[in-house]
Amino acid sequence: MTPGAPRPAAEETTGRSGPSRLLDRICFFRRGVEAVGEYDPAVHGNLAEAEPPPGYEELERYWIVTGLSLAMIARSTGTNQAEYLLFEPVLSEFEYELLERLFDDLRDVLILDDHDLAADRRQVLSRKTQDLLTEYGLALDEDSVFKIRYYLGRNFLGWSRIDALMRDPHIEDISCDGVQVPLFLYHRGYQNIKTNILFDEQALNSLAITLAQRSGKHISIGSPLVDATLPDGSRLQLTFGSEIATRGTSFTIRKFREMPFTPIELMESNTFDIDQLAYFWMAIENNKSLLFVGGTASGKTTSLNAVALFIPPLAKVVSIEDTREITLYHENWVATVTREMVSEGVGVTIRMFDLLKAAMRQRPEYILVGEVRGSEAQTLFQAMNTGHTTFSTMHAGGVDAAIHRLESEPLNVPRNMLQALDVISVQALTHRGYDRMRRCREIVEVVGIDSVTGNLQVNTVYEYSPVSDTFSYSGRSRILREIMEYRGWTRAQLDEELQRRRSVLLAMQKRGIRDYGAVARVIQAFAIEPDRVLASLDGSGG
């Protein structure tokens, strides 16, 4: 079956009267078959049409795939809430039956030879579809061919019913809560919003298995929980069956951009200001350890990914994660992920603690841990105390909560070991008016332990003001003072170095350099030839 292709009511079918049977139609349409070219909406028109259903008032519409999939935001007059309505090409009864037949037959003929492996997958699928249509003796009109190609591409190469949602750049989260329950989204413009998409049990279980398999994971009734990373980098949490989730199979997909955010983009969105980014750049260059803390969806991993661009170009980096989220534009990088036991007695479970111990033997200069939540925290802080520079993230509401969590079960990091941590950046998901914003609430340095009280001493370097939406510098920084003393700089020389980094960031913003690879290349070039990079960005050099 090809789940999710819109089909008409019985009275809307085309062709002869009576039941619409595919084999009858094959005989009826048998004649010379010519291949149909590629779909062009400018030439062939839109194949998906949308009108707000009764009881809905349209607020906005936009194409996800021009001519083929359209998103409409409409307000329900009954609930007065906005909903996300997805429209795709509607199939006639004959087109629907033909699509089912092609879907079944293609699974038998999609055996790729060496030539196919090197070719574009959509072209291979289109060619083999045309071969089957020729074999059937069917000559379809162009619109029918385009519709069928769309659904076959969506189901074989995409993500079935949720393919358009995965393509929609306005969507951050996709949440399926169970069988026959509408999908919910987190939309950048409308926040939590209900859709017109829901699944029956068979289609939902089939999609769940596909999601797990494409992530390289196994899921079954015996092993119903999966945390994984989809091929595009999105994070998947999946619960299979109805034994654990009583409403049936459920999943949540947290979408991630193919290219991570850069420091320039975070500066433009005011997550950090330019002074904070120059501070991070100087701290990372001088091997200071960082911890990003905050609540869910506060931008911890996004910030970690962005500032990791400041790592010197040839330094050895090892990253350790449960599910792959960290992306570095760095050649000397070993990326590791944990592994669950394949099945009872088969394979060995590899935990973050095991990967961290192995990383310590690889002589890394920087260790990046996706998130600390267990016994690996002790090993992480041991790595800090033995001179390794580490970056990590942790769920906590603030500095005090982070310290309390680190010292408590199950992390159990001794207080004297916490002194090895240099900087804590507190990320927050906040609102300005009706707009959702991610901001760095404060950047705090760990100073040491008070010899009298035994309390951990901290120093707030930067603080966010929600009223003015700006950041203020406290005027004192242990990290910058240590760097100045270690390098033998005067205060004027330190200020000059910070200003050089601000100049690079501002020049990239002015020139529109925001691409992850381009920003990384500029930062890496600056580490090798700072004067040449400054001259080039200022327009006074080559």
N, C-alpha and C positions, 0 to 999 in steps of 0.2 A: 504493500500500500504506500501511497505518497501522501502522508498526512499534511493537512493544512491548506490544500489548494482550494480556493473558493469555488463552489459549484452552484448552479442555479437550481431553482425549484423545478418540479417536473414540467410545469407548463412553459418553462423557458427553454427547453431543449430544442435542438435544431435537427433538421433532417426529416426522415420518414416518421409517420405517426406510429404509435405503439411503443413497446419497450425498445430502448436504445441499446443494441448489442454490437460490440466491436466487430465481430467476425462478419456480421451482415454488412456493416459499413465498409469493411475492407473490400468486399466483393463489389460494392456499389461504386467505390471511388477508384478502382483499379485502372490505372492508365499511366502514361509516361511521367516520370518523376524528375523534376529539376531541383538542384540544390538552391536553397534560399540564402541570400547574403546576410551580413551582420545587421543587427537592429540599430537604427539611428533615430532617436525620438524626433529630431528636427525634420526628418524625411517621412517617417512612418506614423508620426503622431504618438500620443500617450496611450499606453495599453491599460493603465490603471486609472480609474475614474473615482471621484469621491464626492459625495454629498452628505452633509450631516444627517444622521438618522432622525426620525421623529423624536421630539423631546430634547434635542441637543441644539446648542447655539455655537457656531464655529468661532474660534478665537484666533487660530493661526493654522497654516499648513505649510509644509515644505517637503521637497523630494529627498528621499534617501538614495534611491537609484532612479535617476531621471527617466520618467515615462513608465517605470515598472513598480516602484514601491513608494508610497506617499504616506507621510505622517500628518494626521490632523489632530490638533488640540481643540476639543469642543467641551463646552460647559453643559452639564446635565441640568435641565430646568427643574427636575425633580429633587436632586440633592444639592444643586448649586455648586457642584464641584467639577473641576476640570478633569477630563479623561483623555487618554492617548488612544486614538483610533488609527489602526494600520490598515491601509488599503493596498491590495495587490490585484493583478489581472484576474477577472472572473472567467472561469472556463465553462464552456457549454457542456452538456452531458456527454457528447461524443468526445470532446477534447479531454474530459476528465477520465473517461474509460481508456482512451488511447494513452494518456499519461501513465495510468496504472500499468498497462501492458508494457510500455517502454521501460518503465522503472524496473519491472520484474526481469525483462529480457536483457536489459543493460547490465544487470548484475552478473549475468552469465558471460557476456562478451567483453566486459571491461577487464581483460587480461592484457596488461601492458607489455609490449615488446620493447627492445632497446631504443627504437626510434620514438616510441610513445613516451618513454621515460624522459627523454631530452626535450620533448615538445611541451607547449603550454597546455595545462590540464583542461582548460575550458575548450580549447580547439580540438583536443582529442575527444572530449565528450560530445561536442557538436558534430564531429565527423562520424563517430560511431552511431549517434542518433540518426543522422542522415542515412547511413548504411541500412539501419533497421527500417526506416520509412521506405527506402527503395525496395527492400526485401518484402515489405508488406504490400507494395504497389500503390502507396498512398501519395496523392498530390494534394497537399494542403495549401490553403492560402497563407500569405506571409504572416498575418497576425497570429494565426494558430501556431505556426512554427515558432515564432518569437515567444509566445506564452509558454509553450512546452519546454523550450530551451531554458527559459527563466526558472521554471519549477525544477527541472532536472538539475540545473546548476546549483540552485539553492539547496536541494536535498542531498546531492552527491558531494558537492564541493563546499557548501556552506553549512549552516546550522539549522536547516529545516525551518520550522515556524519562527524561530527567533533570529534568523539570519539578518533580517532588516534591522532588528534591535541592536545586534552586534555591530552593524555598520553605522548606526546613527551616532554621530559625534556628540550629540547633546545628552546622551544617556550615560550615566555613571554606574548605576547598579541595575541588575535585572533579578527580580525575586519571584520564584514560583513556590507557592505555599502548599500545593497539593493538587489532587485530581479535581477537575471541573471548578477550579478556583482561578479567577482572572489573575494574570501576571501583573505585578506591580513594578514600577520603575522609580529610580531617582533621576529626575530630569533637571538639567542645569537651569532651565528657565522656570519650571513649575514645581520643582522639588518632588515630593512623593505623589505619584499619580497612578491611577488604575488604567489598565489597557482593555481592549476588546479581544484579547487572546487567552484561550484556555485550552486544556488538554484532556482527552479521555485517558483512561489508565494505560492502555496499550501504547498509545503515542507518547505519553510522558515517560514510561519506562524505557521505550526505545530510544528516546532522546537522551535520557540519563546515561544509558549504556554507551551511546555514541560520545557524549561529553567526556566520560571517564576514559574510554579507549583512546580518544585523540589526545588525551593528556598523559597517556602512558600508564594509566592506572587500571586496576581491576576492581569491579564492584559487583556484588551479588547479595542475595538474602543473607548469606553467612558472613559477609564482610560489607555491611551496608553504608559505612561512612567513608567519605573520600575528601581530602583536601588536596587540591592539585592546581597546576598552572596550565592554562590553555595555550595552544601554539602561538597565539598573538600576544601572550604575556598577561592576559586577564586571569584573575584569581577565582577559582571555583571551589565552592563548598557544596557537597552533594550528599543527600540522605536517600537511600533506596528502599522502596517498599513501604509497607504500612505498619511494621512491627515497632519501629522507633518513632516515626512521624505518622501519627494516627490518621491524618488526612491524605496520606499517600506520599509517593516520591516528591521530594522538594529539592530545590537548589537555589543558590545565590551566586551570581557572577558579578564580581567587582571588576569593571573594565579599566584597563590601563592603556595609556597611549603607547603606540608602537615605539615612538621615540620619547624618552623621558623629558620632563621639564628641565630647562637649563637655568642657571642663576639669573640670566637676563630676563627670562619669562617670570621668574619668581619676584624679581625686582619690579617688573612692570605691573604685576598683579598686587604689589605691595605686601606680599607675604613676608619679605625681608626688605630693608632699605639698603642702599649702596654701602653704607658704613658697616653694617652687619656682615655683608658678603665679603668686604675687604678684611674684616676681622677673622671670619672663617678661613679665608684664603691664607692669611698669615699664620693662623694657628695650625692648619693642616700641613702647610709647608714645613712647619717646625715640629711636626710629630706630636701634636696634642690630641688626646683622646676625647671623643664626643659621644654624647648620649642624647638622642631625640626622644622626648616623652610627650604624651598627649592622649586624647581619647580616640575613639574609632573615627576614621575618615578625617582626621585633623591634619594630615599631610606629613606624617613622620617619615615614611619611606620615600615620598616625593622629595622632601628636603634632603634626606640622606643621599639619594641618587644625584641630586643637583650639586651639592657641595663636594661630592666625591670627585667631581671634575677637577678640583684643585690639587688632587694627589699628583706628585711629581711623575713625569712621563715614564721613567724606567723603573720606578719602585715596584717591588713584588707585592701583589695584593692577593689575598685569599678571602672569598666570601662564603658564608655558611648560612643556609636557609632551610626552613621546612618546605616552603613552596617558593619557586623562583620568582622574585620581584626585582632584585637589584640588577641594574643594567649599567655597565661601565664602558666608556670608550677608552679602553686600556688594553694594551697587548700583553703585558706581563701579569696576567690575572688568572687565577685558578678559581672557577665557580663550582661550589659543591652544594648538594642538597641531600636531605635525609632520605631514608628508604624504610618502608615498612616491610615486615616479613611477607613474602609472596603468598605462602599458605603454611599451614601448620607443618613444621618440620622441614620446610623448603625455604632456603635463603635466610639471611641474618638481618635483623633490624639494625639499621645504622641511625643513631640518634645525633642530635646536634653536639652533645657532649663528646661523642666519638670523633666527629669531624673536627671539633675544636682541638682535641688532643693531637689528631693527625696534622692539623695545620701548624701547630707549634713546632713540629719537626721539619717543616718545610722552609724555615727561615724567612717568614714573611715580614715585610716592614709595616704593612697595614692589614688588619683583620677586620672584615665587615661582617657583622652578625645581624641577620634579618630582624629578629626580635628575641629578646631574652625573656624566658618565662619559667625556667626550671633550673636544674642543677648546673646547666652550662654557664650560669651567671658566675659561679665561683671560679670556673676555669677561665672565663673571660677576664675577670678582675685579676687573676693570677698572671694572665698574659700581660695586662697593663703594668702590674708590679714588676714584671721581669723585662720591661722596656719595649714591649710591642705597642704600637699605636692601634687603637681599636675604635671603630664606629659601630653604634648599634641603636636600636629603637626599643621602646618599652611602653606599655599601656600604663599611664598614670595621669592624674589630674594636674599635678604640679610638682615642684621640686621636693617639698616635704613628703608628699605621697610617694614619689619615686624612691626617696631614701628609705622611707618606712617599708616599702615593698621589697626593696633590695635586701634589707636586714631581716625580713621575716620569712616564714615558710612560703613556698618551697625553695626560695632563692638562697637564703642564709649566707649572705656575703658579710664577713666580719667588718666592723666599722673602720678598723685601721687600714683595710684594703681599699675602702672607698676613696681614700685620699689620692689614689692613682688616677682617678677620673678627673679630667681637667674642666670640661665644659658640659653643661646641661642646657639644651635648648627646648623650651616648652612651646609646643605647637597647639593651636586651638582652632576649632571650627566655630566661627562667630557670625553674627548678622549685623548688617548696617541697613536699617530700614527693612525691606523685604528681600534684600539680596544676601546670599550666603557667601561668606568670605573665610579664607584660611589665613591666619596671622600667626606670627611668632610672638607669643605673649611676653616672653622674657628670655634673655640669655644670662645664665648664671654660672659663675666659676666656683669650683670647690677649692677652698683656701687651705683647709687643714682641720685638725681636731683641737678644740680648746683644751689646754692642759689642765684647767681647773674643773670645768663642768663635764668634759668628755664629749661635748656636743660637736657635731660637724659644722664647721664655719663655712659660709658661702658668701659670695659677693655678686650682687646683681650688676651686670655691665650695661645691658640694654633693656628698656622696659617699654611696653606698648601702651599708648593712650587711646582708648576706644572713642573718646569724644572727638579728638582731632584726627584720628586714624593715622597717627605718626608714632615714631620711635624716638626715645630720648637716651642719650649716653650719660652714664653716671659720672664720668670723668676719671674713673679708676679701673684698672685692669691688671690683675696679677699676671695673666698670660702674656700680655704685651710687655709688661715690665721685665718678665723673665727672658723673653725673646731679645729685648733690647740689651740686657746684661750679657746674655750668652753670645750674642753677635758682636758685642763691643761697640754698639751704636750709641750715639747721643740721642736725646729726645727728638732733636730736629731730623736726624737721619731716619729714625723710626717713622716719624710723621711723613717724611718724603717717600719711604717705601709704601706706606699705606696709600698715599696719594697716587703713586704710580699704578697701583692695582685698581683704585677708583677710576683712574683715567682709562684703563683698558676696558673696564666694564661699561663706562659711559660711552666710549667710542664704539663698542660693539652694539650697544643699544641704538646709538645715533645712526649707524650704518645698517641697522636692521639685521644684524647677525644673531639669529635666534636658534638656528638648526643645531641639534645636539652635537653632531660631528664637527660642524664649523666652529662652534664655541670651544669644544674640546681642543681642536687643533690650535686655536689662538692661545689658549691658556698653556698648552704644552710648549708651544713655540716661545712664549714669554719666559717659561722656566729655563730655556736654553739661551735665548738671545733677547733679553728684555728691551734693550735700547732699539734694536731693529724693529721689534713688534710695535713699540710706541711710536716710532717714526712712521711706520707704515700706516697705522691706524689714524695718525694725525694728518696723513696725506702729504707728509714731507719726505717720505722714503718710498722705496720700491715695493 
